[in-house]
Amino acid sequence: MSGVLKDLYAPAPATERGKPLHVGGDFKNKRDILYCVGQSVVIRSLENPMKVYLYREHTAPVCVARYSPSGSYIASSDTSGKLRVWSSDNEEHICTLQKDTIGQYMDLQWSEDSKRIVAGGNGRQSFGEVFLSDSGSGVGQISGHSKVILSVDMKPTRPYRVITGSEDFSVNFYEGPPFKYIKSNRDHTKYVNCVRFSPDGTKAVSVSSDKRGIFYDGSTGEVIGELSPDDGHSHTIYSCSWYEDSKRLLTVSADCTAKIWDTQSYKCLQTFTFPNDVNHFQVGCVWQGPFIVTINLRGDISILDENNPDRPLRVLHGHSNKINSLAYDRSSHKVYTSDITGYTIEWNVDDGRTQSFEGKPHTNNISKIGLFNGNLLSVAFDDSLKITPLQTREYGPSIPIEGQPIDVKTNDEAIFVLTHDKFIVMDSDGQVIKAQDLGFQATCMALHPHGNEVAIGGKDNIIHVFNKNGNNLTKKYDLSGNPGYITCLDYSPSGQYLGSGDSNRQVRAWEGDKIKTKMWVFHSTMVTSIQWSPDNEHVVTGSVDTKVIVWSLTKPLKRVVIDGAHQGGVTDVCWIDPNTVASVGDDCCLKTWTITHVQ
């Protein structure tokens, strides 16, 4: 057997409330954007949502990444102070420079000849530096700030200039190389979130939490204008981006709008409106050729339509936090994913199109989701169940659960919720029919496809199997001898077999009260998820060890091992069809894998 990546469904940019998001773009083809999430740098096509690449060579969360003007290299920096310059135009993505920096960069930019890089952030001894992109040698000093630099840029025409914006409310200019301080402006009264030179180098602009945008002469740094307050932003301006002709500027704000400005008259030309809630604070933007792109606090990427400012042309959704659970709807061929913040997304498996769930979500970590009669079921650590119609994708009301729910299963008639000490039966409206004390600490459960049996895993390393008579559970037998506590369970579609995974890395198949096979010990740490294939012959598992493994019941010594499937660990897996597996994990990604079985 073998397994290869079929499709990667991109994560969203990592955002932080109160902070600007600096997004990069490809200078050459103007069809890709560049952003960071976790320890990954994401290159994402704006034309085809299925065209995604993840660079995963950083060992700490990545803060910022930028294409070189040549398009051949990308510079990226992480929270540990490591900067890497790597090739973007070949499959090997060879690292040409690895450098220890001043600290955590917030922003960086290349010179127009791709030979120098300016960077600013929260340094140990200084807040910025300029260095050669091939050797890392310094070519000047970024001095004059007393607090963190939030944004930097380098003039794309000669003579070179550098502009910086800081939490000390100042905008500084430097000339070079070698670069040295020449001027400071202190007209802003709050954080300077973003500074950018125009593509022709004649102007620069700074935008701030004081709701102002100030323009400067690109060479001298003298103030030459300001965004008009008429139809201006009513809250913090987080980011800005010039159009390629240098005549228009895009800005985004916490007032849930994006605006296009005339950079001659400084008047607002167009306003794009978003829903008025905190998730839709617009914190990042980039103007890439024909694509006007904004990003909100939740990480949604909106591609705007100048002809229809009230509705984006397209929205690309994704997770920027660990995905805990997924569910597959065979009738619609769609996958549903939920992350630790309660954010839920619907994915079209074929083309990557997404829809988000709106309304009032869970207020805490979603532990499990499932499908039930055209609804999405979700249980979370806010001690509640939600029944959400898939047609509207509007979160249902929170139904209180007595205890913290850890699993949810369904049949055509009822909903079954597992807490750490109870098995709860609910009707289709979420009304509790019966809650039965278990007498042990439960960890997971599986419902027999015929509905007459329930298996519940325990912290006591035992799989407790119950007969289900109506809504009552009576003990049938125990499956003992597991080396760790039970972490996941699943019945085969025929009901003949039960699969289990435990905290001590073992995967087992059971037939009744007998072990069918116990040779499946190839994970190196806790097994997090398990599911049988539609043909009843294969089992897929995921683990904290980053692996997805497909096991064969008829050929128990054969397996497919997908190592490094998800950086940080695999949290859930499922079968899409007999030859395709889906998985999610700590890297905020949904992935599908093509599995070739032994003939």
ZAMARGU-4260 file (C-alpha; in steps of 0.2 Angstrom, whole numbers, plus 5000, padded with zeros to 4 digits):
<rodrens>
0) 5000/5000/5000 | 5005/5018/4998 | 4998/5035/5002 | 5002/5052/4994 | 4995/5070/4997
5) 4980/5073/4986 | 4974/5090/4991 | 4979/5103/5004 | 4966/5115/5010 | 4974/5130/5016
10) 4974/5137/5034 | 4970/5155/5037 | 4983/5169/5042 | 4987/5170/5061 | 4980/5186/5068
15) 4980/5195/5085 | 4968/5207/5091 | 4975/5225/5092 | 4989/5221/5080 | 4991/5224/5061
20) 4994/5209/5049 | 5007/5211/5036 | 5003/5201/5021 | 5016/5198/5006 | 5013/5196/4988
25) 5022/5189/4973 | 5029/5205/4964 | 5030/5195/4947 | 5014/5186/4944 | 5003/5196/4956
30) 4992/5180/4958 | 4999/5173/4975 | 4999/5180/4993 | 5011/5175/5007 | 5006/5174/5025
35) 5010/5165/5041 | 5001/5153/5053 | 5009/5143/5067 | 5026/5137/5061 | 5021/5138/5043
40) 5023/5150/5029 | 5008/5149/5017 | 5009/5153/4998 | 4991/5154/4992 | 4984/5157/4974
45) 4971/5170/4973 | 4964/5162/4957 | 4964/5144/4963 | 4960/5140/4981 | 4967/5122/4979
50) 4984/5129/4974 | 4993/5130/4990 | 5011/5127/4997 | 5017/5126/5015 | 5034/5130/5020
55) 5038/5121/5036 | 5056/5123/5040 | 5054/5135/5055 | 5054/5128/5072 | 5044/5142/5081
60) 5029/5152/5075 | 5032/5163/5060 | 5029/5181/5062 | 5032/5188/5044 | 5037/5183/5026
65) 5041/5193/5011 | 5044/5189/4992 | 5060/5197/4985 | 5056/5209/4970 | 5064/5196/4958
70) 5051/5183/4964 | 5065/5170/4967 | 5067/5171/4986 | 5057/5173/5001 | 5063/5179/5018
75) 5053/5173/5033 | 5057/5176/5052 | 5050/5168/5068 | 5047/5172/5086 | 5064/5164/5091
80) 5073/5177/5081 | 5078/5166/5067 | 5077/5172/5049 | 5078/5161/5034 | 5080/5166/5016
85) 5074/5152/5004 | 5071/5150/4986 | 5053/5151/4980 | 5055/5145/4962 | 5060/5127/4964
90) 5054/5112/4973 | 5068/5110/4985 | 5066/5128/4992 | 5084/5128/4997 | 5089/5139/5012
95) 5102/5152/5006 | 5103/5162/5023 | 5099/5157/5041 | 5102/5172/5053 | 5100/5176/5071
100) 5091/5193/5072 | 5089/5207/5084 | 5073/5197/5091 | 5056/5196/5085 | 5052/5204/5068
105) 5035/5212/5065 | 5039/5217/5047 | 5052/5216/5034 | 5055/5222/5016 | 5068/5219/5002
110) 5077/5232/4991 | 5072/5233/4973 | 5087/5223/4967 | 5084/5209/4980 | 5101/5212/4988
115) 5096/5220/5005 | 5083/5217/5018 | 5076/5230/5031 | 5067/5223/5046 | 5060/5230/5062
120) 5052/5223/5078 | 5055/5219/5096 | 5073/5218/5098 | 5084/5214/5112 | 5096/5229/5110
125) 5088/5238/5095 | 5072/5238/5086 | 5078/5237/5068 | 5092/5232/5056 | 5097/5232/5038
130) 5107/5218/5031 | 5113/5209/5015 | 5101/5195/5009 | 5115/5183/5004 | 5127/5185/5019
135) 5117/5193/5033 | 5130/5207/5035 | 5124/5223/5042 | 5123/5238/5030 | 5117/5252/5042
140) 5108/5255/5058 | 5089/5258/5062 | 5090/5270/5077 | 5079/5283/5084 | 5064/5273/5091
145) 5061/5270/5109 | 5048/5256/5107 | 5044/5242/5096 | 5044/5245/5077 | 5027/5238/5069
150) 5031/5241/5051 | 5045/5245/5039 | 5047/5248/5020 | 5061/5252/5008 | 5059/5264/4994
155) 5058/5254/4977 | 5068/5267/4967 | 5085/5275/4970 | 5091/5284/4980 | 5086/5271/4993
160) 5076/5277/5008 | 5069/5267/5023 | 5053/5271/5032 | 5048/5264/5049 | 5033/5266/5060
165) 5033/5262/5079 | 5023/5260/5095 | 5032/5276/5100 | 5020/5285/5088 | 5034/5291/5077
170) 5038/5288/5058 | 5057/5288/5055 | 5066/5290/5038 | 5084/5283/5034 | 5095/5286/5019
175) 5108/5274/5012 | 5116/5262/5010 | 5124/5261/5023 | 5108/5267/5031 | 5107/5281/5044
180) 5094/5291/5052 | 5089/5307/5044 | 5072/5312/5050 | 5057/5309/5062 | 5039/5314/5061
185) 5028/5313/5077 | 5011/5319/5070 | 5003/5303/5074 | 4996/5302/5092 | 4994/5283/5093
190) 5003/5267/5087 | 5009/5268/5069 | 5003/5251/5062 | 5009/5252/5044 | 5021/5262/5033
195) 5022/5259/5014 | 5032/5268/4999 | 5022/5270/4983 | 5028/5259/4969 | 5035/5273/4959
200) 5045/5279/4975 | 5038/5297/4975 | 5028/5295/4990 | 5026/5286/5007 | 5011/5284/5018
205) 5009/5279/5037 | 4992/5274/5045 | 4989/5273/5063 | 4978/5269/5077 | 4973/5287/5078
210) 4963/5284/5062 | 4974/5295/5051 | 4984/5292/5036 | 4999/5304/5033 | 5008/5306/5016
215) 5026/5310/5014 | 5038/5315/5000 | 5047/5299/4996 | 5065/5306/4996 | 5064/5320/5009
220) 5052/5313/5021 | 5042/5330/5022 | 5024/5329/5025 | 5014/5332/5009 | 4996/5328/5013
225) 4984/5318/5024 | 4969/5306/5021 | 4953/5317/5021 | 4942/5315/5037 | 4927/5316/5026
230) 4921/5298/5024 | 4936/5293/5033 | 4939/5278/5045 | 4930/5279/5062 | 4942/5267/5071
235) 4960/5261/5070 | 4968/5259/5053 | 4978/5243/5053 | 4986/5242/5036 | 4987/5249/5019
240) 4993/5244/5001 | 4996/5254/4985 | 4989/5250/4968 | 5003/5248/4955 | 5000/5265/4947
245) 5004/5274/4963 | 4988/5284/4961 | 4976/5274/4973 | 4978/5267/4991 | 4969/5253/5000
250) 4966/5255/5019 | 4958/5243/5031 | 4951/5247/5048 | 4944/5240/5065 | 4928/5250/5059
255) 4924/5234/5048 | 4927/5243/5032 | 4940/5244/5018 | 4943/5260/5008 | 4951/5266/4992
260) 4958/5283/4991 | 4964/5295/4978 | 4982/5299/4982 | 4982/5315/4973 | 4967/5323/4981
265) 4968/5312/4997 | 4949/5309/4995 | 4940/5293/4998 | 4934/5285/4981 | 4926/5269/4987
270) 4921/5261/5004 | 4918/5242/5006 | 4908/5237/5021 | 4908/5221/5031 | 4897/5214/5045
275) 4899/5225/5061 | 4906/5213/5073 | 4924/5210/5081 | 4927/5195/5069 | 4926/5207/5054
280) 4938/5220/5060 | 4949/5222/5045 | 4967/5220/5050 | 4977/5216/5034 | 4977/5220/5016
285) 4987/5218/4999 | 4983/5225/4982 | 4989/5212/4970 | 4986/5217/4952 | 4968/5215/4949
290) 4965/5207/4966 | 4960/5219/4981 | 4962/5208/4996 | 4958/5211/5014 | 4959/5200/5029
295) 4949/5201/5045 | 4952/5196/5063 | 4946/5179/5061 | 4958/5176/5046 | 4945/5176/5032
300) 4953/5182/5016 | 4941/5193/5006 | 4943/5197/4987 | 4934/5213/4984 | 4924/5219/4969
305) 4925/5237/4965 | 4908/5236/4957 | 4899/5229/4972 | 4907/5236/4988 | 4894/5228/4999
310) 4898/5210/4995 | 4915/5202/4992 | 4918/5194/4975 | 4925/5179/4985 | 4929/5174/5003
315) 4943/5161/5007 | 4940/5153/5024 | 4952/5143/5034 | 4957/5139/5052 | 4971/5148/5061
320) 4970/5137/5076 | 4971/5119/5080 | 4957/5109/5071 | 4950/5097/5084 | 4937/5087/5074
325) 4930/5084/5056 | 4915/5076/5049 | 4911/5070/5031 | 4894/5071/5023 | 4893/5058/5009
330) 4877/5065/5002 | 4884/5082/4998 | 4902/5077/4997 | 4907/5090/5009 | 4919/5090/5024
335) 4915/5100/5041 | 4929/5105/5052 | 4929/5114/5069 | 4944/5121/5079 | 4948/5125/5097
340) 4940/5142/5096 | 4923/5135/5090 | 4925/5141/5072 | 4917/5129/5060 | 4919/5128/5041
345) 4911/5119/5027 | 4923/5113/5013 | 4918/5108/4996 | 4930/5093/4993 | 4931/5095/4974
350) 4936/5113/4972 | 4940/5119/4989 | 4926/5132/4990 | 4921/5136/5008 | 4907/5143/5018
355) 4908/5148/5036 | 4896/5145/5050 | 4889/5162/5057 | 4880/5168/5073 | 4884/5164/5091
360) 4897/5150/5091 | 4903/5139/5106 | 4913/5149/5119 | 4926/5136/5121 | 4935/5122/5113
365) 4924/5110/5102 | 4928/5092/5107 | 4918/5083/5093 | 4906/5086/5079 | 4895/5074/5070
370) 4880/5075/5057 | 4862/5071/5061 | 4847/5073/5049 | 4854/5088/5039 | 4861/5096/5055
375) 4879/5098/5062 | 4880/5092/5080 | 4894/5100/5091 | 4899/5097/5109 | 4911/5109/5117
380) 4920/5113/5134 | 4907/5126/5137 | 4896/5111/5143 | 4884/5113/5129 | 4877/5105/5113
385) 4873/5114/5097 | 4862/5108/5083 | 4865/5118/5068 | 4856/5117/5051 | 4868/5114/5037
390) 4856/5123/5025 | 4858/5140/5034 | 4875/5137/5043 | 4868/5148/5057 | 4874/5141/5074
395) 4859/5134/5084 | 4856/5139/5102 | 4867/5131/5116 | 4859/5116/5124 | 4866/5114/5142
400) 4874/5097/5146 | 4876/5091/5164 | 4895/5089/5164 | 4909/5092/5151 | 4904/5083/5134
405) 4918/5074/5126 | 4910/5064/5112 | 4894/5064/5102 | 4886/5051/5091 | 4869/5048/5082
410) 4857/5036/5074 | 4842/5041/5064 | 4831/5044/5080 | 4842/5050/5094 | 4858/5060/5099
415) 4870/5052/5111 | 4882/5063/5121 | 4896/5056/5132 | 4903/5066/5147 | 4917/5060/5158
420) 4905/5050/5169 | 4888/5049/5160 | 4880/5042/5144 | 4866/5054/5139 | 4852/5051/5127
425) 4843/5066/5119 | 4829/5067/5106 | 4831/5076/5089 | 4828/5093/5098 | 4841/5091/5111
430) 4829/5086/5125 | 4837/5074/5138 | 4828/5057/5138 | 4840/5049/5150 | 4856/5051/5158
435) 4865/5036/5164 | 4880/5036/5177 | 4894/5025/5170 | 4904/5022/5186 | 4921/5025/5178
440) 4930/5040/5169 | 4925/5039/5151 | 4936/5045/5137 | 4927/5041/5120 | 4913/5030/5113
445) 4907/5021/5097 | 4890/5016/5092 | 4886/5000/5084 | 4879/5002/5066 | 4864/4991/5071
450) 4861/5002/5086 | 4860/4988/5099 | 4878/4990/5106 | 4889/5004/5113 | 4907/5004/5117
455) 4914/5016/5129 | 4933/5019/5132 | 4939/5022/5149 | 4954/5030/5159 | 4955/5013/5167
460) 4962/5006/5151 | 4946/4996/5148 | 4934/4996/5133 | 4917/4994/5142 | 4905/4986/5129
465) 4886/4988/5133 | 4870/4981/5126 | 4858/4995/5122 | 4840/4991/5125 | 4830/5006/5121
470) 4838/5020/5130 | 4846/5008/5144 | 4864/5002/5144 | 4868/4985/5152 | 4886/4978/5153
475) 4889/4965/5140 | 4908/4962/5143 | 4925/4972/5145 | 4939/4972/5133 | 4955/4972/5145
480) 4973/4971/5142 | 4976/4988/5134 | 4993/4995/5138 | 4986/5013/5139 | 4969/5022/5142
485) 4957/5022/5127 | 4958/5037/5116 | 4947/5032/5101 | 4935/5019/5096 | 4925/5015/5080
490) 4915/5000/5073 | 4917/4994/5056 | 4902/4998/5044 | 4896/4979/5045 | 4897/4980/5064
495) 4908/4964/5064 | 4924/4973/5071 | 4928/4986/5084 | 4944/4997/5082 | 4953/5005/5096
500) 4968/5016/5099 | 4976/5020/5116 | 4987/5032/5124 | 5001/5020/5123 | 5002/5021/5104
505) 4993/5004/5101 | 4980/5001/5088 | 4969/4985/5090 | 4955/4977/5080 | 4942/4966/5090
510) 4929/4954/5085 | 4917/4952/5098 | 4926/4949/5115 | 4942/4943/5106 | 4957/4952/5099
515) 4957/4951/5080 | 4975/4958/5079 | 4986/4967/5091 | 5001/4969/5080 | 4997/4986/5075
520) 5010/4995/5085 | 5018/5008/5073 | 5014/5025/5080 | 5027/5032/5092 | 5014/5040/5104
525) 4996/5043/5108 | 4983/5038/5095 | 4970/5052/5093 | 4958/5045/5080 | 4952/5030/5071
530) 4940/5025/5057 | 4936/5010/5047 | 4935/5011/5028 | 4919/5008/5019 | 4925/4990/5014
535) 4927/4984/5032 | 4945/4979/5028 | 4956/4994/5032 | 4958/5006/5047 | 4965/5023/5047
540) 4972/5031/5062 | 4980/5048/5067 | 4992/5052/5081 | 5001/5065/5091 | 5017/5058/5082
545) 5011/5068/5066 | 5008/5051/5057 | 4992/5045/5047 | 4993/5026/5046 | 4982/5015/5036
550) 4981/4997/5042 | 4975/4981/5033 | 4964/4968/5042 | 4967/4955/5029 | 4986/4959/5027
555) 4990/4964/5045 | 5009/4966/5042 | 5006/4979/5028 | 5002/4997/5031 | 5003/5014/5024
560) 5013/5027/5034 | 5011/5045/5030 | 5024/5053/5041 | 5023/5072/5045 | 5005/5072/5039
565) 5002/5087/5051 | 5015/5097/5060 | 5012/5096/5078 | 5001/5081/5078 | 4985/5073/5069
570) 4969/5076/5078 | 4956/5068/5067 | 4954/5057/5052 | 4940/5050/5041 | 4937/5041/5025
575) 4930/5050/5010 | 4929/5035/4999 | 4938/5018/4998 | 4954/5026/4992 | 4954/5043/5000
580) 4957/5048/5018 | 4955/5066/5025 | 4964/5072/5040 | 4966/5088/5051 | 4978/5093/5065
585) 4988/5106/5075 | 4994/5114/5059 | 4977/5121/5056 | 4976/5112/5039 | 4963/5100/5031
590) 4972/5087/5019 | 4966/5073/5009 | 4977/5058/5004 | 4976/5045/4990 | 4978/5027/4997
595) 4983/5013/4985 | 4979/4996/4993 | 4988/4980/4992 | 4980/4969/4978
</rodrens>
